[in-house]
Amino acid sequence: MQISLNTILLEPNRWSREKIPHRPIKQLLPMIKKYGFNEIELWQYHISQFSQNQILNLADFIANLDISCSVLGAYPALHLLGNVTKETHQINRLIQFAKILDVKIFKIFAGNIASENLNADQKRQAIHHLRLLASQLDSLGILLAIETHENTLCDTLNNTEEVLSSLSLSNNVGCCFQPFMNHNTYEAKNCFDKIFPKIIHIHLQNRKSTKMDCCLLSEGDWIDYNELLPHFYKMGYKGDLSIEFTAKMATPDNPNIPVETVLENAVLDRNYILSLWQ
């Protein structure tokens, strides 16, 4: 098991429409390393406007810090993919960037429209694009992880199982498990167990349900990680655990919360994970 830091938690504009980074990723990486994180999940928008030369430079910068960029998190709008679309050009660039950065897992949302709002033809088209994406990544030796997340094709257990079954001939396809299931730890465990053979990456976050504020993993009531983390361990999960959100993150209304404050909380989460991994 490896614990990685998702760079999205250091970005105040993570949920804004434009998603323009507040700080350049090269400014953040030395601080990430200072707080003992040697593995990162890189948020797409930290590099989406980079040129190839900038990515090559970033790859050298990461290597010199002795950090591994094991996962790249991307958010393709599957319904907009096609032969000559802007969305296709963007995802193709990200795939090439992933290769340069020696990424092991290309993590994606399965589109950005809730499954109930897609008709049968749209779902077939989305699965078609997922197969093409898996094939592209497989040719580069990269795994594709499809995230369980609301407002995507994988927004319920049944839908997730259907998507994974539709892609069963693609040997490099797995699942990124995010336990968002109705704020119910029992349902999260059940979902995890059902798709466990396909889970290759896990996102960790917790919230206080009264306001849905992100918080330390140990302090939220969205999910009981005192129960869930040992369950992952007992099931024999050996992949990455990515700290996606933590307490006191910067926001567009308060963008200048010190990076060190956020990283200190991520360290508390890391220590908490390790204390329960038994």
C-alpha positions as CSV (number, residue, x, y, z in Angstrom):
1,M,0.0,0.0,0.0
2,Q,1.2,3.5,-0.9
3,I,-0.2,6.8,0.3
4,S,-0.1,9.6,-2.2
5,L,-1.1,13.3,-2.1
6,N,-3.6,14.5,-4.6
7,T,-2.5,18.0,-5.8
8,I,-6.1,19.1,-6.1
9,L,-6.2,19.6,-2.3
10,L,-3.7,22.5,-2.6
11,E,-5.7,24.3,-5.3
12,P,-8.3,26.9,-4.2
13,N,-9.9,26.9,-7.7
14,R,-10.5,23.2,-7.8
15,W,-14.3,23.6,-8.1
16,S,-14.4,26.9,-10.1
17,R,-15.5,26.9,-13.7
18,E,-12.2,27.9,-15.3
19,K,-10.0,25.8,-12.8
20,I,-7.0,28.1,-13.3
21,P,-4.3,27.2,-10.8
22,H,-3.7,29.7,-8.1
23,R,-0.1,28.6,-7.7
24,P,2.1,26.8,-10.3
25,I,2.7,23.1,-9.6
26,K,6.5,23.6,-9.5
27,Q,6.0,25.9,-6.5
28,L,4.0,23.3,-4.7
29,L,6.1,20.2,-5.3
30,P,9.1,21.1,-3.0
31,M,6.6,21.7,-0.1
32,I,4.9,18.4,-0.8
33,K,8.2,16.7,-0.6
34,K,9.1,18.6,2.6
35,Y,6.1,17.1,4.3
36,G,7.2,13.6,3.5
37,F,5.0,12.8,0.5
38,N,7.0,11.0,-2.1
39,E,4.1,10.1,-4.4
40,I,1.5,12.4,-6.0
41,E,-1.7,12.2,-7.9
42,L,-1.4,15.1,-10.3
43,W,-4.6,17.1,-11.0
44,Q,-5.2,17.6,-14.7
45,Y,-5.5,21.4,-14.5
46,H,-2.1,21.8,-12.9
47,I,-0.7,20.9,-16.3
48,S,-3.5,21.2,-18.9
49,Q,-2.1,24.5,-20.4
50,F,1.5,23.2,-20.5
51,S,3.5,22.8,-23.7
52,Q,5.4,19.6,-24.3
53,N,8.7,21.3,-23.4
54,Q,7.2,22.4,-20.1
55,I,6.1,18.9,-19.3
56,L,9.6,17.6,-20.1
57,N,11.0,20.2,-17.7
58,L,8.4,19.2,-15.1
59,A,9.4,15.6,-15.4
60,D,13.0,16.5,-14.7
61,F,12.0,18.7,-11.8
62,I,9.9,15.8,-10.3
63,A,12.7,13.3,-10.8
64,N,15.2,15.7,-9.0
65,L,12.9,15.9,-6.0
66,D,12.7,12.1,-6.0
67,I,8.9,12.2,-6.2
68,S,6.8,9.7,-8.2
69,C,3.9,11.0,-10.3
70,S,2.1,7.7,-10.1
71,V,-1.4,8.9,-11.1
72,L,-2.8,11.6,-13.4
73,G,-6.4,12.6,-12.7
74,A,-8.4,13.7,-15.7
75,Y,-12.0,14.7,-16.4
76,P,-13.0,14.0,-20.0
77,A,-16.4,14.9,-21.2
78,L,-17.1,11.6,-23.0
79,H,-20.1,12.9,-24.9
80,L,-17.8,15.5,-26.6
81,L,-15.1,13.1,-27.7
82,G,-14.8,12.5,-31.5
83,N,-12.3,12.5,-34.3
84,V,-11.6,16.3,-34.4
85,T,-13.0,17.8,-31.2
86,K,-11.2,20.1,-28.8
87,E,-12.0,17.6,-26.0
88,T,-10.3,14.8,-28.0
89,H,-7.2,17.0,-28.6
90,Q,-7.0,17.8,-24.9
91,I,-7.3,14.2,-23.8
92,N,-4.7,13.0,-26.3
93,R,-2.3,15.7,-25.0
94,L,-2.8,14.5,-21.5
95,I,-2.1,10.9,-22.5
96,Q,1.2,12.0,-24.0
97,F,2.0,14.0,-20.9
98,A,1.2,11.0,-18.7
99,K,3.8,9.0,-20.7
100,I,6.4,11.7,-20.3
101,L,5.7,11.9,-16.5
102,D,6.0,8.1,-16.2
103,V,2.4,7.9,-14.9
104,K,1.2,4.4,-13.9
105,I,-2.5,5.1,-13.6
106,F,-4.6,7.5,-15.7
107,K,-7.6,8.2,-13.5
108,I,-10.8,9.6,-15.0
109,F,-14.4,10.5,-14.4
110,A,-16.6,8.4,-16.6
111,G,-17.9,11.6,-18.3
112,N,-19.6,14.5,-16.5
113,I,-23.3,13.7,-16.9
114,A,-25.4,11.5,-14.5
115,S,-26.1,8.1,-15.9
116,E,-29.9,8.6,-15.6
117,N,-29.6,11.6,-17.9
118,L,-28.0,9.6,-20.8
119,N,-30.0,7.7,-23.3
120,A,-29.0,4.2,-24.5
121,D,-27.2,5.6,-27.6
122,Q,-25.2,8.1,-25.5
123,K,-24.2,5.4,-23.1
124,R,-23.0,3.2,-26.0
125,Q,-21.0,6.0,-27.4
126,A,-19.4,6.7,-24.0
127,I,-18.4,3.1,-23.6
128,H,-17.0,3.2,-27.1
129,H,-14.8,6.2,-26.2
130,L,-13.7,4.5,-23.0
131,R,-12.6,1.4,-25.0
132,L,-10.6,3.7,-27.3
133,L,-9.0,5.5,-24.4
134,A,-8.1,2.2,-22.7
135,S,-6.5,1.0,-25.9
136,Q,-4.5,4.2,-26.3
137,L,-3.2,3.9,-22.7
138,D,-2.5,0.2,-23.0
139,S,-0.2,0.8,-25.9
140,L,1.8,3.0,-23.5
141,G,1.8,0.6,-20.6
142,I,-0.6,2.8,-18.5
143,L,-3.6,1.6,-16.5
144,L,-7.0,3.3,-16.8
145,A,-8.9,3.8,-13.5
146,I,-12.5,4.9,-13.8
147,E,-13.8,6.7,-10.7
148,T,-17.0,5.9,-8.8
149,H,-18.5,9.4,-8.6
150,E,-21.9,11.1,-8.7
151,N,-23.0,12.6,-12.0
152,T,-21.0,10.2,-14.1
153,L,-21.6,6.8,-15.7
154,C,-20.3,5.2,-12.5
155,D,-22.7,7.0,-10.1
156,T,-24.2,3.8,-8.6
157,L,-22.9,0.3,-7.9
158,N,-25.0,-1.2,-10.6
159,N,-23.9,1.3,-13.2
160,T,-20.2,0.9,-12.2
161,E,-20.5,-2.9,-12.6
162,E,-22.1,-2.5,-16.0
163,V,-19.3,-0.1,-17.2
164,L,-16.6,-2.4,-15.9
165,S,-18.3,-5.4,-17.5
166,S,-18.6,-3.6,-20.8
167,L,-14.8,-3.0,-20.7
168,S,-13.9,-6.5,-19.5
169,L,-11.9,-7.2,-22.6
170,S,-9.6,-4.3,-21.9
171,N,-6.9,-5.8,-19.6
172,N,-5.7,-2.4,-18.4
173,V,-9.0,-1.1,-17.0
174,G,-9.7,-0.9,-13.3
175,C,-11.6,1.3,-10.8
176,C,-10.8,4.2,-8.6
177,F,-13.0,3.7,-5.6
178,Q,-14.4,6.9,-3.9
179,P,-16.7,6.0,-1.0
180,F,-19.4,8.6,-1.6
181,M,-22.3,6.2,-1.4
182,N,-25.2,8.1,0.3
183,H,-22.9,9.0,3.2
184,N,-23.3,5.4,4.4
185,T,-20.3,3.3,5.5
186,Y,-22.2,0.0,5.2
187,E,-23.1,0.8,1.6
188,A,-19.5,1.9,0.9
189,K,-18.1,-1.4,2.2
190,N,-20.7,-3.3,0.2
191,C,-19.7,-1.4,-3.0
192,F,-16.0,-1.9,-2.3
193,D,-16.5,-5.7,-1.8
194,K,-18.5,-6.1,-5.0
195,I,-15.9,-4.4,-7.3
196,F,-12.8,-5.2,-5.2
197,P,-11.1,-7.3,-7.9
198,K,-11.1,-4.2,-10.2
199,I,-10.1,-1.6,-7.6
200,I,-6.6,-0.2,-8.4
201,H,-6.8,3.2,-6.7
202,I,-8.7,4.7,-3.8
203,H,-9.6,8.4,-3.1
204,L,-9.9,9.4,0.5
205,Q,-11.9,12.3,1.8
206,N,-14.4,13.0,4.6
207,R,-16.9,15.7,5.4
208,K,-19.1,17.0,8.2
209,S,-22.5,16.4,6.9
210,T,-24.2,19.5,8.5
211,K,-22.4,21.8,6.0
212,M,-20.6,19.2,3.9
213,D,-17.3,20.9,4.8
214,C,-14.2,18.9,4.0
215,C,-12.4,17.8,7.2
216,L,-9.8,15.4,8.6
217,L,-10.6,11.8,7.7
218,S,-10.9,11.0,11.4
219,E,-13.4,13.9,12.1
220,G,-16.1,13.6,9.5
221,D,-19.4,11.8,9.7
222,W,-19.8,11.3,5.9
223,I,-17.9,8.0,6.2
224,D,-16.6,6.2,9.3
225,Y,-13.0,5.5,8.3
226,N,-12.4,3.8,11.7
227,E,-14.4,1.1,10.1
228,L,-13.6,1.5,6.4
229,L,-9.8,1.7,6.4
230,P,-9.3,-1.6,8.4
231,H,-11.8,-3.2,5.9
232,F,-9.7,-2.2,3.0
233,Y,-6.7,-3.8,4.8
234,K,-8.5,-7.0,5.7
235,M,-9.7,-7.4,2.1
236,G,-6.1,-7.4,1.0
237,Y,-6.0,-4.1,-0.9
238,K,-2.4,-3.3,-1.9
239,G,-2.8,-0.3,-4.2
240,D,-2.6,3.4,-3.8
241,L,-4.5,5.4,-1.2
242,S,-4.8,9.0,-2.4
243,I,-5.5,11.8,0.1
244,E,-7.9,13.8,-2.1
245,F,-9.2,16.5,0.3
246,T,-8.4,17.4,3.9
247,A,-9.3,20.1,6.5
248,K,-8.9,23.8,6.1
249,M,-8.2,23.8,2.4
250,A,-8.0,27.1,0.5
251,T,-11.0,28.2,-1.5
252,P,-11.7,31.0,-4.0
253,D,-13.1,33.1,-1.1
254,N,-10.0,32.4,1.0
255,P,-7.2,31.5,-1.5
256,N,-4.3,32.4,0.7
257,I,-4.5,29.9,3.4
258,P,-0.9,28.8,3.8
259,V,0.0,25.7,1.9
260,E,1.8,24.5,5.0
261,T,-1.4,24.5,6.9
262,V,-3.1,22.2,4.4
263,L,-0.1,19.9,4.2
264,E,0.0,19.7,8.0
265,N,-3.5,18.4,7.9
266,A,-2.7,16.0,5.1
267,V,0.1,14.6,7.3
268,L,-2.4,14.1,10.1
269,D,-4.6,12.2,7.7
270,R,-1.6,10.1,6.6
271,N,-0.7,9.2,10.1
272,Y,-4.3,8.3,10.8
273,I,-4.4,6.0,7.8
274,L,-1.2,4.3,8.9
275,S,-2.6,3.8,12.4
276,L,-5.5,1.9,11.1
277,W,-3.8,-0.1,8.4
278,Q,-3.7,-3.3,10.3
